[in-house]
Amino acid sequence: MESVCPICNCLYSYNIKCPKCGGAMKDYGVIQDYFDDYSPYLDRSITEEIDGVPKDECMHIFYCEVCDWDHRVAIQRILM
């Protein structure tokens, strides 16, 4: 069995309200994609080693387009 992120694999969706304005926050993907210009194109096994979160979590960035607030959310991986 392998552990996968339920958001990255479209198994779940998360609805998060902005703590500042109460607006809906959008998932802008995994934090590794924002390290530099080429990180979105690297294999996940490489970027997961340097993202700073435990191996059983996937760090996503949620963004509020209303008030320009972003929030990092650790998503628990599931076994498949």
Biopython code that builds the backbone (N, CA, C, O; Angstrom):
import numpy as np
from Bio.PDB.StructureBuilder import StructureBuilder

atoms = [
    (1, "MET", "N", (0.837, -1.181, 0.000)),
    (1, "MET", "CA", (0.000, 0.000, 0.000)),
    (1, "MET", "C", (0.881, 1.244, 0.000)),
    (1, "MET", "O", (1.993, 1.252, 0.528)),
    (2, "GLU", "N", (0.358, 2.258, -0.593)),
    (2, "GLU", "CA", (1.088, 3.518, -0.649)),
    (2, "GLU", "C", (0.221, 4.624, -0.064)),
    (2, "GLU", "O", (-1.005, 4.584, -0.166)),
    (3, "SER", "N", (0.866, 5.611, 0.550)),
    (3, "SER", "CA", (0.094, 6.731, 1.095)),
    (3, "SER", "C", (0.027, 7.848, 0.058)),
    (3, "SER", "O", (1.031, 8.204, -0.559)),
    (4, "VAL", "N", (-1.174, 8.392, -0.122)),
    (4, "VAL", "CA", (-1.395, 9.441, -1.115)),
    (4, "VAL", "C", (-2.170, 10.590, -0.478)),
    (4, "VAL", "O", (-2.880, 10.412, 0.512)),
    (5, "CYS", "N", (-2.019, 11.743, -1.059)),
    (5, "CYS", "CA", (-2.776, 12.904, -0.597)),
    (5, "CYS", "C", (-4.168, 12.854, -1.220)),
    (5, "CYS", "O", (-4.291, 12.763, -2.441)),
    (6, "PRO", "N", (-5.211, 12.911, -0.405)),
    (6, "PRO", "CA", (-6.566, 12.835, -0.950)),
    (6, "PRO", "C", (-6.959, 14.056, -1.784)),
    (6, "PRO", "O", (-7.843, 13.958, -2.636)),
    (7, "ILE", "N", (-6.321, 15.197, -1.556)),
    (7, "ILE", "CA", (-6.629, 16.376, -2.374)),
    (7, "ILE", "C", (-5.902, 16.295, -3.711)),
    (7, "ILE", "O", (-6.508, 16.512, -4.760)),
    (8, "CYS", "N", (-4.612, 15.985, -3.681)),
    (8, "CYS", "CA", (-3.838, 15.891, -4.926)),
    (8, "CYS", "C", (-4.417, 14.841, -5.869)),
    (8, "CYS", "O", (-4.313, 14.973, -7.088)),
    (9, "ASN", "N", (-5.025, 13.804, -5.308)),
    (9, "ASN", "CA", (-5.576, 12.718, -6.116)),
    (9, "ASN", "C", (-7.085, 12.830, -6.321)),
    (9, "ASN", "O", (-7.730, 11.872, -6.748)),
    (10, "CYS", "N", (-7.644, 13.992, -6.019)),
    (10, "CYS", "CA", (-9.071, 14.295, -6.246)),
    (10, "CYS", "C", (-10.018, 13.308, -5.570)),
    (10, "CYS", "O", (-11.079, 12.991, -6.109)),
    (11, "LEU", "N", (-9.636, 12.824, -4.393)),
    (11, "LEU", "CA", (-10.499, 11.926, -3.632)),
    (11, "LEU", "C", (-11.401, 12.705, -2.679)),
    (11, "LEU", "O", (-12.524, 12.289, -2.395)),
    (12, "TYR", "N", (-10.906, 13.824, -2.194)),
    (12, "TYR", "CA", (-11.660, 14.691, -1.295)),
    (12, "TYR", "C", (-11.496, 16.133, -1.745)),
    (12, "TYR", "O", (-10.554, 16.477, -2.461)),
    (13, "SER", "N", (-12.421, 16.959, -1.316)),
    (13, "SER", "CA", (-12.249, 18.401, -1.479)),
    (13, "SER", "C", (-12.414, 19.032, -0.102)),
    (13, "SER", "O", (-13.201, 18.559, 0.718)),
    (14, "TYR", "N", (-11.689, 20.071, 0.137)),
    (14, "TYR", "CA", (-11.740, 20.749, 1.424)),
    (14, "TYR", "C", (-12.340, 22.130, 1.233)),
    (14, "TYR", "O", (-11.920, 22.878, 0.351)),
    (15, "ASN", "N", (-13.315, 22.467, 2.053)),
    (15, "ASN", "CA", (-13.913, 23.794, 2.053)),
    (15, "ASN", "C", (-13.444, 24.505, 3.311)),
    (15, "ASN", "O", (-13.833, 24.149, 4.424)),
    (16, "ILE", "N", (-12.614, 25.504, 3.121)),
    (16, "ILE", "CA", (-12.048, 26.233, 4.248)),
    (16, "ILE", "C", (-12.468, 27.692, 4.148)),
    (16, "ILE", "O", (-12.389, 28.305, 3.084)),
    (17, "LYS", "N", (-12.915, 28.236, 5.274)),
    (17, "LYS", "CA", (-13.276, 29.654, 5.321)),
    (17, "LYS", "C", (-12.074, 30.466, 5.784)),
    (17, "LYS", "O", (-11.302, 30.033, 6.640)),
    (18, "CYS", "N", (-11.936, 31.630, 5.212)),
    (18, "CYS", "CA", (-10.841, 32.530, 5.556)),
    (18, "CYS", "C", (-10.995, 33.001, 7.005)),
    (18, "CYS", "O", (-12.068, 33.463, 7.393)),
    (19, "PRO", "N", (-9.927, 32.887, 7.810)),
    (19, "PRO", "CA", (-10.014, 33.347, 9.196)),
    (19, "PRO", "C", (-10.082, 34.872, 9.321)),
    (19, "PRO", "O", (-10.465, 35.390, 10.370)),
    (20, "LYS", "N", (-9.712, 35.591, 8.257)),
    (20, "LYS", "CA", (-9.737, 37.061, 8.316)),
    (20, "LYS", "C", (-11.084, 37.639, 7.902)),
    (20, "LYS", "O", (-11.623, 38.510, 8.585)),
    (21, "CYS", "N", (-11.639, 37.149, 6.765)),
    (21, "CYS", "CA", (-12.862, 37.777, 6.242)),
    (21, "CYS", "C", (-14.055, 36.828, 6.152)),
    (21, "CYS", "O", (-15.182, 37.271, 5.929)),
    (22, "GLY", "N", (-13.815, 35.524, 6.324)),
    (22, "GLY", "CA", (-14.898, 34.550, 6.254)),
    (22, "GLY", "C", (-15.214, 34.070, 4.854)),
    (22, "GLY", "O", (-16.115, 33.251, 4.671)),
    (23, "GLY", "N", (-14.484, 34.567, 3.856)),
    (23, "GLY", "CA", (-14.700, 34.138, 2.475)),
    (23, "GLY", "C", (-14.186, 32.728, 2.236)),
    (23, "GLY", "O", (-13.442, 32.180, 3.049)),
    (24, "ALA", "N", (-14.584, 32.155, 1.127)),
    (24, "ALA", "CA", (-14.129, 30.809, 0.769)),
    (24, "ALA", "C", (-12.683, 30.864, 0.288)),
    (24, "ALA", "O", (-12.310, 31.726, -0.508)),
    (25, "MET", "N", (-11.880, 29.934, 0.781)),
    (25, "MET", "CA", (-10.484, 29.860, 0.362)),
    (25, "MET", "C", (-10.341, 28.776, -0.694)),
    (25, "MET", "O", (-10.977, 27.726, -0.601)),
    (26, "LYS", "N", (-9.507, 29.027, -1.695)),
    (26, "LYS", "CA", (-9.265, 28.071, -2.773)),
    (26, "LYS", "C", (-7.951, 27.346, -2.533)),
    (26, "LYS", "O", (-6.988, 27.923, -2.028)),
    (27, "ASP", "N", (-7.929, 26.068, -2.903)),
    (27, "ASP", "CA", (-6.701, 25.288, -2.826)),
    (27, "ASP", "C", (-5.810, 25.694, -3.989)),
    (27, "ASP", "O", (-6.193, 25.548, -5.150)),
    (28, "TYR", "N", (-4.625, 26.203, -3.684)),
    (28, "TYR", "CA", (-3.668, 26.601, -4.716)),
    (28, "TYR", "C", (-2.568, 25.555, -4.892)),
    (28, "TYR", "O", (-1.546, 25.836, -5.519)),
    (29, "GLY", "N", (-2.762, 24.364, -4.354)),
    (29, "GLY", "CA", (-1.821, 23.273, -4.581)),
    (29, "GLY", "C", (-0.833, 23.082, -3.450)),
    (29, "GLY", "O", (-0.937, 23.692, -2.386)),
    (30, "VAL", "N", (0.134, 22.212, -3.719)),
    (30, "VAL", "CA", (1.125, 21.859, -2.702)),
    (30, "VAL", "C", (2.185, 22.943, -2.592)),
    (30, "VAL", "O", (2.508, 23.624, -3.565)),
    (31, "ILE", "N", (2.709, 23.086, -1.401)),
    (31, "ILE", "CA", (3.685, 24.145, -1.141)),
    (31, "ILE", "C", (4.957, 23.960, -1.964)),
    (31, "ILE", "O", (5.616, 24.941, -2.307)),
    (32, "GLN", "N", (5.309, 22.715, -2.284)),
    (32, "GLN", "CA", (6.526, 22.457, -3.045)),
    (32, "GLN", "C", (6.513, 23.136, -4.410)),
    (32, "GLN", "O", (7.569, 23.472, -4.945)),
    (33, "ASP", "N", (5.334, 23.337, -4.972)),
    (33, "ASP", "CA", (5.236, 23.952, -6.297)),
    (33, "ASP", "C", (5.649, 25.421, -6.289)),
    (33, "ASP", "O", (5.814, 26.018, -7.353)),
    (34, "TYR", "N", (5.817, 26.009, -5.114)),
    (34, "TYR", "CA", (6.145, 27.426, -5.006)),
    (34, "TYR", "C", (7.582, 27.680, -4.549)),
    (34, "TYR", "O", (7.949, 28.824, -4.280)),
    (35, "PHE", "N", (8.401, 26.622, -4.459)),
    (35, "PHE", "CA", (9.783, 26.800, -4.017)),
    (35, "PHE", "C", (10.595, 27.621, -5.017)),
    (35, "PHE", "O", (11.310, 28.544, -4.628)),
    (36, "ASP", "N", (10.487, 27.288, -6.297)),
    (36, "ASP", "CA", (11.170, 28.042, -7.348)),
    (36, "ASP", "C", (10.475, 27.773, -8.681)),
    (36, "ASP", "O", (9.451, 27.091, -8.721)),
    (37, "ASP", "N", (11.026, 28.302, -9.765)),
    (37, "ASP", "CA", (10.374, 28.189, -11.074)),
    (37, "ASP", "C", (10.258, 26.755, -11.580)),
    (37, "ASP", "O", (9.336, 26.441, -12.333)),
    (38, "TYR", "N", (11.180, 25.878, -11.177)),
    (38, "TYR", "CA", (11.207, 24.524, -11.717)),
    (38, "TYR", "C", (10.625, 23.467, -10.785)),
    (38, "TYR", "O", (10.415, 22.331, -11.210)),
    (39, "SER", "N", (10.362, 23.806, -9.540)),
    (39, "SER", "CA", (9.887, 22.802, -8.585)),
    (39, "SER", "C", (8.569, 22.131, -8.980)),
    (39, "SER", "O", (8.387, 20.964, -8.635)),
    (40, "PRO", "N", (7.631, 22.794, -9.685)),
    (40, "PRO", "CA", (6.415, 22.068, -10.080)),
    (40, "PRO", "C", (6.689, 20.915, -11.052)),
    (40, "PRO", "O", (5.859, 20.020, -11.214)),
    (41, "TYR", "N", (7.859, 20.946, -11.695)),
    (41, "TYR", "CA", (8.180, 19.936, -12.703)),
    (41, "TYR", "C", (9.053, 18.813, -12.158)),
    (41, "TYR", "O", (9.325, 17.842, -12.865)),
    (42, "LEU", "N", (9.492, 18.936, -10.913)),
    (42, "LEU", "CA", (10.294, 17.887, -10.294)),
    (42, "LEU", "C", (9.398, 16.760, -9.797)),
    (42, "LEU", "O", (8.218, 16.965, -9.513)),
    (43, "ASP", "N", (9.971, 15.580, -9.698)),
    (43, "ASP", "CA", (9.253, 14.433, -9.161)),
    (43, "ASP", "C", (8.898, 14.695, -7.699)),
    (43, "ASP", "O", (9.705, 15.247, -6.952)),
    (44, "ARG", "N", (7.707, 14.305, -7.296)),
    (44, "ARG", "CA", (7.243, 14.543, -5.918)),
    (44, "ARG", "C", (8.157, 13.880, -4.886)),
    (44, "ARG", "O", (8.305, 14.389, -3.775)),
    (45, "SER", "N", (8.769, 12.750, -5.242)),
    (45, "SER", "CA", (9.644, 12.078, -4.282)),
    (45, "SER", "C", (10.843, 12.950, -3.918)),
    (45, "SER", "O", (11.407, 12.801, -2.834)),
    (46, "ILE", "N", (11.235, 13.851, -4.804)),
    (46, "ILE", "CA", (12.340, 14.771, -4.525)),
    (46, "ILE", "C", (11.858, 15.923, -3.651)),
    (46, "ILE", "O", (12.464, 16.221, -2.621)),
    (47, "THR", "N", (10.776, 16.565, -4.056)),
    (47, "THR", "CA", (10.322, 17.754, -3.331)),
    (47, "THR", "C", (9.730, 17.420, -1.965)),
    (47, "THR", "O", (9.734, 18.266, -1.071)),
    (48, "GLU", "N", (9.223, 16.208, -1.789)),
    (48, "GLU", "CA", (8.683, 15.823, -0.483)),
    (48, "GLU", "C", (9.773, 15.707, 0.573)),
    (48, "GLU", "O", (9.485, 15.767, 1.768)),
    (49, "GLU", "N", (11.019, 15.541, 0.145)),
    (49, "GLU", "CA", (12.130, 15.438, 1.088)),
    (49, "GLU", "C", (12.507, 16.790, 1.684)),
    (49, "GLU", "O", (13.150, 16.842, 2.732)),
    (50, "ILE", "N", (12.115, 17.887, 1.031)),
    (50, "ILE", "CA", (12.555, 19.206, 1.488)),
    (50, "ILE", "C", (11.408, 20.134, 1.881)),
    (50, "ILE", "O", (11.626, 21.323, 2.110)),
    (51, "ASP", "N", (10.185, 19.599, 1.960)),
    (51, "ASP", "CA", (9.046, 20.477, 2.254)),
    (51, "ASP", "C", (8.861, 20.756, 3.744)),
    (51, "ASP", "O", (8.087, 21.640, 4.110)),
    (52, "GLY", "N", (9.563, 20.013, 4.613)),
    (52, "GLY", "CA", (9.519, 20.304, 6.039)),
    (52, "GLY", "C", (8.338, 19.732, 6.796)),
    (52, "GLY", "O", (8.138, 20.081, 7.959)),
    (53, "VAL", "N", (7.550, 18.867, 6.180)),
    (53, "VAL", "CA", (6.416, 18.257, 6.878)),
    (53, "VAL", "C", (6.641, 16.752, 6.988)),
    (53, "VAL", "O", (7.391, 16.185, 6.193)),
    (54, "PRO", "N", (6.006, 16.096, 7.960)),
    (54, "PRO", "CA", (6.135, 14.640, 8.084)),
    (54, "PRO", "C", (5.682, 13.923, 6.811)),
    (54, "PRO", "O", (4.873, 14.447, 6.046)),
    (55, "LYS", "N", (6.208, 12.732, 6.599)),
    (55, "LYS", "CA", (5.907, 11.980, 5.377)),
    (55, "LYS", "C", (4.440, 11.578, 5.255)),
    (55, "LYS", "O", (3.981, 11.255, 4.159)),
    (56, "ASP", "N", (3.699, 11.593, 6.359)),
    (56, "ASP", "CA", (2.285, 11.214, 6.288)),
    (56, "ASP", "C", (1.369, 12.422, 6.075)),
    (56, "ASP", "O", (0.151, 12.313, 6.217)),
    (57, "GLU", "N", (1.964, 13.583, 5.731)),
    (57, "GLU", "CA", (1.177, 14.790, 5.464)),
    (57, "GLU", "C", (1.589, 15.421, 4.138)),
    (57, "GLU", "O", (2.708, 15.229, 3.660)),
    (58, "CYS", "N", (0.676, 16.168, 3.564)),
    (58, "CYS", "CA", (0.924, 16.914, 2.334)),
    (58, "CYS", "C", (0.505, 18.361, 2.604)),
    (58, "CYS", "O", (-0.657, 18.622, 2.914)),
    (59, "MET", "N", (1.440, 19.293, 2.486)),
    (59, "MET", "CA", (1.169, 20.689, 2.819)),
    (59, "MET", "C", (0.592, 21.427, 1.610)),
    (59, "MET", "O", (1.233, 21.531, 0.564)),
    (60, "HIS", "N", (-0.628, 21.935, 1.773)),
    (60, "HIS", "CA", (-1.308, 22.687, 0.716)),
    (60, "HIS", "C", (-1.426, 24.150, 1.107)),
    (60, "HIS", "O", (-1.478, 24.489, 2.289)),
    (61, "ILE", "N", (-1.468, 25.006, 0.105)),
    (61, "ILE", "CA", (-1.697, 26.432, 0.317)),
    (61, "ILE", "C", (-3.126, 26.746, -0.094)),
    (61, "ILE", "O", (-3.540, 26.454, -1.216)),
    (62, "PHE", "N", (-3.867, 27.339, 0.819)),
    (62, "PHE", "CA", (-5.217, 27.813, 0.526)),
    (62, "PHE", "C", (-5.168, 29.337, 0.498)),
    (62, "PHE", "O", (-4.518, 29.964, 1.335)),
    (63, "TYR", "N", (-5.859, 29.922, -0.472)),
    (63, "TYR", "CA", (-5.776, 31.366, -0.708)),
    (63, "TYR", "C", (-7.166, 31.981, -0.778)),
    (63, "TYR", "O", (-8.072, 31.435, -1.407)),
    (64, "CYS", "N", (-7.319, 33.124, -0.121)),
    (64, "CYS", "CA", (-8.575, 33.877, -0.164)),
    (64, "CYS", "C", (-8.415, 35.011, -1.172)),
    (64, "CYS", "O", (-7.595, 35.910, -0.985)),
    (65, "GLU", "N", (-9.200, 34.958, -2.230)),
    (65, "GLU", "CA", (-9.121, 35.987, -3.265)),
    (65, "GLU", "C", (-9.806, 37.284, -2.844)),
    (65, "GLU", "O", (-9.613, 38.321, -3.478)),
    (66, "VAL", "N", (-10.602, 37.233, -1.782)),
    (66, "VAL", "CA", (-11.305, 38.427, -1.310)),
    (66, "VAL", "C", (-10.349, 39.363, -0.569)),
    (66, "VAL", "O", (-10.300, 40.561, -0.851)),
    (67, "CYS", "N", (-9.593, 38.810, 0.376)),
    (67, "CYS", "CA", (-8.739, 39.667, 1.208)),
    (67, "CYS", "C", (-7.243, 39.404, 1.029)),
    (67, "CYS", "O", (-6.428, 39.969, 1.758)),
    (68, "ASP", "N", (-6.872, 38.554, 0.069)),
    (68, "ASP", "CA", (-5.468, 38.297, -0.259)),
    (68, "ASP", "C", (-4.711, 37.588, 0.873)),
    (68, "ASP", "O", (-3.522, 37.834, 1.073)),
    (69, "TRP", "N", (-5.390, 36.723, 1.601)),
    (69, "TRP", "CA", (-4.796, 35.987, 2.718)),
    (69, "TRP", "C", (-4.501, 34.564, 2.265)),
    (69, "TRP", "O", (-5.323, 33.947, 1.587)),
    (70, "ASP", "N", (-3.326, 34.034, 2.637)),
    (70, "ASP", "CA", (-3.056, 32.622, 2.356)),
    (70, "ASP", "C", (-2.776, 31.894, 3.657)),
    (70, "ASP", "O", (-2.340, 32.484, 4.645)),
    (71, "HIS", "N", (-3.038, 30.600, 3.627)),
    (71, "HIS", "CA", (-2.946, 29.773, 4.828)),
    (71, "HIS", "C", (-2.435, 28.400, 4.423)),
    (71, "HIS", "O", (-2.913, 27.820, 3.448)),
    (72, "ARG", "N", (-1.478, 27.887, 5.156)),
    (72, "ARG", "CA", (-0.947, 26.545, 4.890)),
    (72, "ARG", "C", (-1.719, 25.534, 5.714)),
    (72, "ARG", "O", (-1.949, 25.726, 6.909)),
    (73, "VAL", "N", (-2.119, 24.449, 5.053)),
    (73, "VAL", "CA", (-2.902, 23.408, 5.718)),
    (73, "VAL", "C", (-2.236, 22.059, 5.456)),
    (73, "VAL", "O", (-2.031, 21.675, 4.305)),
    (74, "ALA", "N", (-1.901, 21.344, 6.530)),
    (74, "ALA", "CA", (-1.325, 20.003, 6.405)),
    (74, "ALA", "C", (-2.464, 19.005, 6.223)),
    (74, "ALA", "O", (-3.342, 18.890, 7.078)),
    (75, "ILE", "N", (-2.443, 18.295, 5.116)),
    (75, "ILE", "CA", (-3.464, 17.304, 4.796)),
    (75, "ILE", "C", (-2.905, 15.915, 5.095)),
    (75, "ILE", "O", (-1.822, 15.563, 4.629)),
    (76, "GLN", "N", (-3.638, 15.139, 5.862)),
    (76, "GLN", "CA", (-3.219, 13.787, 6.223)),
    (76, "GLN", "C", (-3.314, 12.869, 5.010)),
    (76, "GLN", "O", (-4.365, 12.783, 4.375)),
    (77, "ARG", "N", (-2.222, 12.186, 4.690)),
    (77, "ARG", "CA", (-2.236, 11.211, 3.590)),
    (77, "ARG", "C", (-3.043, 9.983, 4.010)),
    (77, "ARG", "O", (-3.159, 9.681, 5.198)),
    (78, "ILE", "N", (-3.596, 9.282, 3.024)),
    (78, "ILE", "CA", (-4.360, 8.063, 3.288)),
    (78, "ILE", "C", (-3.705, 6.897, 2.560)),
    (78, "ILE", "O", (-3.017, 7.085, 1.557)),
    (79, "LEU", "N", (-3.926, 5.695, 3.073)),
    (79, "LEU", "CA", (-3.372, 4.496, 2.441)),
    (79, "LEU", "C", (-4.289, 4.022, 1.327)),
    (79, "LEU", "O", (-5.508, 3.970, 1.488)),
    (80, "MET", "N", (-3.695, 3.682, 0.213)),
    (80, "MET", "CA", (-4.457, 3.172, -0.935)),
    (80, "MET", "C", (-3.825, 1.880, -1.407)),
    (80, "MET", "O", (-4.303, 1.273, -2.366)),
]
sb = StructureBuilder()
sb.init_structure("model")
sb.init_model(0)
sb.init_chain("A")
sb.init_seg("    ")
for serial, (resi, resn, name, xyz) in enumerate(atoms, 1):
    if name == "N":
        sb.init_residue(resn, " ", resi, " ")
    sb.init_atom(name, np.array(xyz, "f"), 0.0, 1.0, " ", f" {name:<3s}", serial, name[0])
structure = sb.get_structure()
